[in-house]
């Protein structure tokens, strides 16, 4: 059992709940706009989203190990990877295999839905595959791409993609709802970069904590946090989301102390950890609450 657990660690199983949360949000927009969905399509979409997330994680583990970053990183429960490859270098090929297999599974599922739903899905699929493979080796070297690529993947691509395969069309409801994970997942990766500034700089990465510092980056974090909740309000105001989606604001009660803590302890990793934990809760709970608001009639 320990060997199996060790082999699975490059997938980062504890973090894989994020993909289902975004799929549930896409399910909510589909049901609210169309009234019913194909359960088989939903299951296949869920499998594809988890495969995509595993692929991104495994590519990240592999490329970080090969670049030497893992040897320079001080791991935390939320950053620095799983620590599997520094401890067991022989698993590097195994990790790359996981990345490539799940990448292929995601691509095949995308091809299936292209046949079912048509070529209008193609731009989302191609961009998704590009993000999966290119994020760690290339996009992390551009501060703007590094900032917004995670949110694009889990927000517009995953939420709108789920909505499209379940309904066969795009909608402003799905787009508006996707802004919530867009801002929150960007924040998730942004905050996870705080402990790794020195290590990331040493291998040529260029993210905002490196370019402008952690303290200034905490203001980006706070802005994105606020924009996620503003997106919910504007969606309701514009009629894109039902009023019950305002329950997404419930997580704002922990978002405020999260921002205060991040801003205060931006340069102190140990004191930052409790707020990184709160940030994970916010990033998962808020999209799920909005989804509940869409599903409850």
C-alpha positions in Angstrom: 0.0 0.0 0.0 2.9 2.4 0.8 4.4 1.7 -2.6 1.1 2.4 -4.4 0.8 5.6 -2.4 4.3 6.6 -3.3 3.6 6.0 -7.0 0.4 8.1 -6.8 2.0 11.1 -5.1 3.2 12.9 -8.3 -0.5 13.2 -9.1 -1.0 15.3 -5.9 -4.3 13.5 -5.0 -5.3 15.9 -2.2 -5.5 18.8 -4.6 -7.6 17.0 -7.3 -10.9 18.1 -5.7 -10.5 21.5 -7.5 -11.4 20.1 -10.9 -14.6 18.4 -9.8 -15.6 21.7 -8.1 -15.2 23.6 -11.4 -17.1 20.8 -13.3 -20.0 21.1 -10.7 -20.1 24.8 -11.4 -20.4 24.1 -15.2 -23.1 21.5 -14.4 -24.9 24.2 -12.4 -24.9 26.7 -15.3 -26.0 23.9 -17.7 -29.0 22.9 -15.6 -30.0 26.4 -14.8 -30.1 27.4 -18.5 -31.3 24.1 -20.1 -33.1 22.2 -17.3 -31.5 18.8 -18.0 -28.2 17.3 -18.9 -26.8 14.0 -20.3 -25.4 12.1 -17.3 -23.0 10.1 -19.5 -21.5 13.3 -20.9 -21.2 14.6 -17.3 -19.3 11.5 -16.2 -16.9 11.7 -19.2 -16.4 15.4 -18.6 -15.5 14.7 -15.0 -13.0 12.0 -15.9 -11.5 14.4 -18.5 -11.2 17.2 -16.0 -9.5 15.1 -13.4 -7.1 13.6 -16.1 -6.2 17.1 -17.2 -5.5 18.2 -13.6 -3.4 15.1 -13.0 -1.4 15.7 -16.2 -0.7 19.3 -15.2 0.5 18.2 -11.8 2.7 15.4 -13.1 4.3 17.6 -15.8 5.0 20.1 -13.1 6.6 17.5 -10.9 8.7 16.2 -13.8 9.9 19.5 -15.2 10.6 21.0 -11.7 12.8 17.9 -10.9 14.6 18.1 -14.3 15.3 21.8 -13.9 16.8 21.4 -10.5 14.1 23.5 -8.9 13.1 20.7 -6.5 16.6 20.6 -5.0 16.4 24.3 -4.2 12.8 24.5 -2.9 11.7 24.3 0.7 8.5 22.4 0.6 5.3 23.5 2.4 1.9 21.6 2.5 0.8 23.9 -0.3 3.9 24.6 -2.5 7.1 23.0 -3.7 5.5 19.9 -5.2 5.0 16.5 -3.6 8.7 15.8 -2.9 8.5 12.4 -4.6 11.2 12.8 -7.2 13.9 14.3 -5.0 13.4 11.4 -2.7 13.0 8.8 -5.5 14.7 10.0 -8.7 14.0 6.7 -10.4 10.3 7.6 -10.5 11.0 10.5 -13.0 10.1 8.3 -16.0 7.0 7.0 -14.2 5.9 10.6 -13.5 6.4 11.6 -17.1 4.4 8.6 -18.1 1.5 9.6 -15.9 1.6 13.1 -17.4 1.6 11.8 -21.0 -1.1 9.1 -20.4 -3.5 11.5 -18.7 -2.7 14.2 -21.4 -3.6 11.6 -24.0 -6.8 10.7 -22.1 -7.8 14.3 -22.0 -7.2 14.7 -25.7 -9.2 11.6 -26.6 -12.1 12.8 -24.5 -11.8 16.2 -26.3 -11.9 14.4 -29.7 -15.0 12.5 -28.6 -16.9 15.7 -27.7 -15.8 17.3 -30.9 -17.6 14.6 -32.7 -20.6 14.9 -30.4 -20.8 18.7 -30.2 -19.0 20.0 -33.2 -16.0 22.2 -34.0 -17.1 25.1 -31.8 -15.5 23.3 -28.9 -12.1 23.1 -30.7 -10.7 26.5 -29.5 -11.3 25.5 -25.8 -9.7 22.1 -26.3 -6.6 23.3 -28.1 -6.0 26.0 -25.6 -6.5 23.6 -22.7 -4.0 21.1 -24.1 -1.5 24.0 -24.6 -1.8 25.2 -21.1 -1.4 21.6 -19.7 1.9 21.1 -21.4 3.4 24.5 -21.6 2.6 26.0 -18.2 5.6 24.8 -16.2 8.4 24.9 -18.8 7.4 28.1 -20.6 4.6 30.1 -19.1 6.2 30.4 -15.7 8.8 32.5 -17.4 6.3 35.3 -18.2 4.7 37.0 -15.2 1.4 37.8 -16.9 1.0 34.3 -18.4 2.1 32.7 -15.1 -0.6 34.9 -13.3 -3.6 34.2 -15.4 -3.0 30.8 -17.1 -4.1 28.7 -14.0 -7.4 30.6 -13.8 -8.0 30.3 -17.5 -7.6 26.5 -17.3 -9.9 26.0 -14.3 -12.2 28.9 -15.0 -13.3 29.6 -18.5 -11.9 26.4 -20.1 -13.2 24.0 -17.5 -16.5 25.7 -16.6 -17.5 26.9 -20.0 -16.2 23.6 -21.6 -18.4 21.6 -19.2 -21.4 23.8 -20.0 -20.8 23.5 -23.7 -20.5 19.7 -23.8 -23.7 19.4 -21.6 -25.8 21.9 -23.6 -24.2 22.2 -27.0 -23.9 26.0 -26.8 -22.1 28.8 -25.1 -23.8 31.2 -22.6 -23.1 34.3 -20.7 -24.2 32.4 -17.6 -21.3 30.0 -17.9 -18.9 32.8 -18.7 -19.9 34.9 -15.7 -19.8 31.9 -13.4 -16.3 30.9 -14.8 -14.9 34.2 -13.6 -15.2 33.0 -10.0 -12.7 30.2 -10.3 -10.7 32.3 -12.8 -9.8 34.8 -10.1 -9.6 32.3 -7.2 -7.4 29.7 -9.0 -5.1 32.5 -10.2 -4.8 33.5 -6.5 -4.2 29.9 -5.5 -1.1 29.6 -7.7 0.0 33.2 -7.0 0.0 32.6 -3.2 1.8 29.3 -3.6 4.6 31.1 -5.3 5.4 33.2 -2.2 7.5 30.6 -0.4 9.4 29.7 -3.5 10.7 33.1 -4.7 14.4 32.5 -4.3 14.2 29.0 -5.7 12.1 30.0 -8.7 14.4 33.0 -9.4 17.4 30.6 -9.5 15.9 28.6 -12.4 14.8 31.6 -14.5 11.2 31.8 -13.6 9.5 35.3 -13.7 6.4 35.6 -11.6 5.0 38.6 -9.8 6.3 37.7 -6.4 9.8 37.7 -8.0 9.3 40.8 -10.2 7.5 43.2 -7.8 7.9 41.3 -4.4 5.6 39.4 -2.1 4.2 42.5 -0.4 3.1 44.1 -3.7 1.8 40.8 -5.0 -0.4 40.5 -1.9 -2.3 43.5 -3.3 -2.9 41.5 -6.6 -4.1 38.7 -4.4 -6.5 41.0 -2.6 -7.8 42.5 -5.8 -8.4 39.1 -7.4 -10.1 37.9 -4.2 -12.5 40.9 -4.3 -13.1 40.5 -8.1 -14.2 36.9 -7.6 -17.0 38.0 -5.3 -17.9 41.1 -7.4 -18.3 38.7 -10.4 -21.0 36.9 -8.5 -22.8 40.1 -7.7 -22.6 41.5 -11.2 -23.8 38.1 -12.6 -26.9 38.4 -10.4 -27.4 42.1 -11.3 -27.1 41.3 -15.0 -29.5 38.4 -14.8 -26.9 35.9 -15.8 -27.0 34.2 -12.4 -30.0 33.5 -10.1 -30.1 35.5 -6.9 -29.4 32.4 -4.8 -25.9 32.4 -6.2 -25.2 35.2 -3.7 -24.6 32.4 -1.1 -21.1 32.4 -2.7 -20.5 35.4 -0.6 -20.6 33.2 2.5 -16.9 32.4 2.0 -16.1 36.1 2.1 -16.1 35.8 5.9 -12.8 33.9 5.6 -11.6 35.8 2.6 -11.2 39.0 4.6 -8.9 37.5 7.3 -7.1 35.6 4.5 -6.2 38.8 2.7 -5.2 40.5 6.0 -2.9 37.6 6.9 -1.4 37.4 3.4 -0.6 41.1 3.3 0.8 41.1 6.9 2.9 37.9 6.6 3.8 38.0 2.9 7.5 37.7 3.7 7.2 35.2 6.5 6.4 31.7 5.2 5.7 30.0 8.5 3.2 32.6 9.6 1.7 32.6 6.0 0.8 28.9 6.1 -2.6 29.2 8.0 -3.7 31.8 5.4 -2.6 29.6 2.5 -4.8 26.9 4.0 -7.7 29.4 4.2 -7.1 30.3 0.6 -7.5 26.6 -0.5 -10.8 26.5 1.3 -12.0 29.7 -0.4 -10.9 28.5 -3.8 -12.9 25.3 -3.6 -15.9 26.4 -1.4 -16.8 29.5 -3.4 -17.4 27.9 -6.8 -19.3 25.0 -5.1 -21.5 27.5 -3.3 -22.3 29.3 -6.6 -23.0 25.9 -8.1 -25.5 25.2 -5.3 -27.1 28.6 -6.0 -27.6 27.5 -9.7 -28.8 24.0 -8.8 -31.4 24.9 -6.1 -34.7 25.9 -7.7 
